[in-house]
Amino acid sequence: MIPASFEYHRPGSVDEVVSLLAELGEEGRVLAGGHSLIPMMKLRLAEPAHLIDLTGVEGLRGIAEVEGAIHIGAMTTQAEIIKSDALAERCPILREAAELIADPQVRALGTIGGNAANGDPGNDIPAVMMAVDAAYVLRGSDGERTVAARDFYQGPFETALAVGEFLTAIRIPAPPAGQGQAYCKLKRKVGDYAIAATAVTLAVDGGVCGQAAVALTNVGITPLYAEAASTALVGTAVDAAAVEAAVEAAVAITDPAADLRGPVEYRRHAAGVMTRRAIETALARAKGG
Ligand SMILES: Cc1cc2nc3c(=O)[nH]c(=O)nc-3n(C[C@H](O)[C@H](O)[C@H](O)COP(=O)(O)OP(=O)(O)OC[C@H]3O[C@@H](n4cnc5c(N)ncnc54)[C@H](O)[C@@H]3O)c2cc1C
């Protein structure tokens, strides 16, 4: 289908984006890589009257380490995330997850910010950002604020972004020494969204887990931070009983839809399998495996 007609804006600076968003209110929508928004527009599931293209905006791209945190500009593409050896060294889960998104053509244009801000529970980046405890940097006419990824998602395509705000960057605290990370995704075929997927970070010291975070993709109406599953691992040796408790706690908060990816019970089971696999993989990596 052909999208409804819209006005196209191409600002060059963050301040211009903020002015346009303030002027256009609910009628304005930012456009990043367009690989979620344009298909929605073609299906007439989104009909923004004004598109504000972020492609030419200065300062929204790139990966840097600033004051001990990893800073990723919202317009950094998924392909650029994969290409960055420095990022893969510091925070390997980002490359691992980005490689599982769609296909190379989508990743060449699809951005990290668009994936995070879209609010689709099927997007892979949100659970990863919850697992690494990222903060989203939002700009609007009242200035800048940050919102934790774990607090950002409120419903299907509903986020903490207020009208007039947009995401400029993502900040990830430098992962502690000894942290293992893993993203495990079950999908029907290359290029598909997850049947279920789990992101895990965990750190062990002297055989005891001192930090753990578990988050899930596409098994609820939002990406899910599994707080009880994370807590079930901390203070344990991440032995079979602790892993079992964490998997049970993670599955308990899932509420997937029955769709082309399978019935509810299958997808909940898949969430458990992905969670177990991600915990075991993160643990092996934390131990240097
Ligand atoms: C065939 C296909 C398969 C796909 N498979 C997967 C998959 O397996 N996993 C996955 O995670 N994704 C998948 N995607 C989606 C893809 O990763 C998109 O690129 C991503 O969801 C959105 O990023 P974008 O830069 O394209 O954003 P856009 O499509 O431009 O924008 C998406 C939404 O986010 C908003 N937005 C964008 N940037 C910002 C910002 N900086 N601040 C505030 N709001 C913003 C837009 O207004 C819009 O509402 C797939 C897409 C296609 C076409």
The ligand as an ORCA input file, in Angstrom:
! r2SCAN-3c Opt
* xyz 0 1
  C      11.973     -7.329      7.286
  C      12.261     -6.732      8.639
  C      12.645     -7.581      9.660
  C      12.914     -7.039     10.921
  N      13.335     -7.887     11.930
  C      13.643     -7.366     13.134
  C      14.125     -8.213     14.187
  O      14.287     -9.422     14.041
  N      14.416     -7.627     15.374
  C      14.275     -6.286     15.588
  O      14.573     -5.820     16.678
  N      13.838     -5.469     14.608
  C      13.531     -5.969     13.402
  N      13.109     -5.131     12.417
  C      12.930     -3.688     12.710
  C      14.232     -2.918     12.479
  O      15.224     -3.299     13.418
  C      13.998     -1.397     12.590
  O      15.093     -0.804     11.995
  C      13.842     -0.854     13.986
  O      12.758     -1.433     14.667
  C      13.513      0.652     13.985
  O      14.656      1.406     13.719
  P      14.620      2.501     12.603
  O      15.879      3.282     12.753
  O      14.369      1.859     11.305
  O      13.397      3.425     13.101
  P      12.146      4.010     12.320
  O      11.439      2.941     11.582
  O      12.548      5.221     11.577
  O      11.276      4.482     13.587
  C      10.571      3.542     14.368
  C       9.790      4.291     15.453
  O      10.665      4.848     16.414
  C      10.552      6.271     16.442
  N      11.932      6.788     16.544
  C      12.954      6.483     15.734
  N      14.072      7.100     16.170
  C      13.714      7.804     17.252
  C      14.412      8.662     18.146
  N      15.721      8.888     17.997
  N      13.721      9.241     19.157
  C      12.398      8.977     19.327
  N      11.676      8.184     18.528
  C      12.340      7.603     17.500
  C       9.871      6.673     15.137
  O       9.140      7.887     15.275
  C       8.959      5.475     14.913
  O       7.810      5.605     15.706
  C      12.806     -5.634     11.147
  C      12.408     -4.793     10.101
  C      12.130     -5.332      8.858
  C      11.715     -4.386      7.765
*
